[in-house]
């Protein structure tokens, strides 16, 4: 078994994992590269992307810049069933009739 790191031509780590030795080169897709090792996509990147890629630590600023950006609560989509939506409409109707 081999531990692998798949990354793109910008040095961004896309995924990591373990695979049988014979499947190592199959881990990289189109426009991706694979090297053996372990890394953290949050704290590390690949320097000199390509066949000679090397794992290096990101700078503190790169870690901040690459961190997922929070989505404002009011902008998140709501996933409700038709039945739940009908309950909301029924409650609105009740409130409107009380006014």
N, C-alpha and C positions, 0 to 999 in steps of 0.2 A: 504494500500500500504506500502511496505517495501523498503528501500534503501539497496542495497547489494554491497558487494565487493567479487569478485571471485579471488582467488590466487592459486599459485601452492605450492609444498612442499619446494621450496626454498624461499618462502615469497614474490615472485614477484607478483604484482597486475596485473592481466590479463585483467579485465574489471570491470566496475561498472555500476549501473543502478537502476531502480525502477521496481518493479513487484508486482502483487497481493500477499497478504499474503500467500495464498495457493500454490503459485508457487515458494516460496522462496528457498526451498531445491532443486528445479529442475534447478536452475541457474548454479550449479557446474556440470561439466562433469567428465569424467574419470580422476583420479589423480588430481582433483581440490578440493578446499574447498571453502565454502561461509560463510561469516559473515555479520551481519547487520551493516550498517554504511555508511559513505562517506569517500573517500580518494582520493588523487592525485597519480596516478601511477608514475608521474615524481618526486615527492618530498617525497613520503612515501613508506613504505614496511610493510610486516606483520612479526612481531617477533614471535617466537615459532609457526611456521606453523603447522597446524593441527586443531583439534577441539578447542584448547585454543588460537588461534591466536590473536595478539594484534597489532593495528596500531601504528607505530612509524615513526618518521622522519628519512629520509636517512641522512647520513653524507654528507658534501659538496663533498667529493671525490667520494662517491657512486653516487651522482647526475651527476657528470662529467663522470664517467665510464659508467653509464647507458644511457647517452644521445645518441640519434641516430647519427651515424657517417655520415658526408656528403659524397656524391658520387661525384667524380671528373666529371665535365661537359663532358669531352671528353670520359668518360667511360659509359655514360648513353645511353641506346638503343634509336634509332630513330624509330619512328612509322610513316611511310609515306605510301601513297596509291601507287598502281601500276602506276597510272597516274602521280603522282608526281615524281616517280622514272624515268619514261620515259622522263619527262621534263628535269631532271638532265642529263640523257644520251644524249638527243638532244642538250643541251647547251654544253656539252663536245665535241660533234661532231662538232659543229660550231666553238668552240675554236681551235680544232685540225686542222680544214680546213683553219683557218686564219694564222696558223703558217707556 
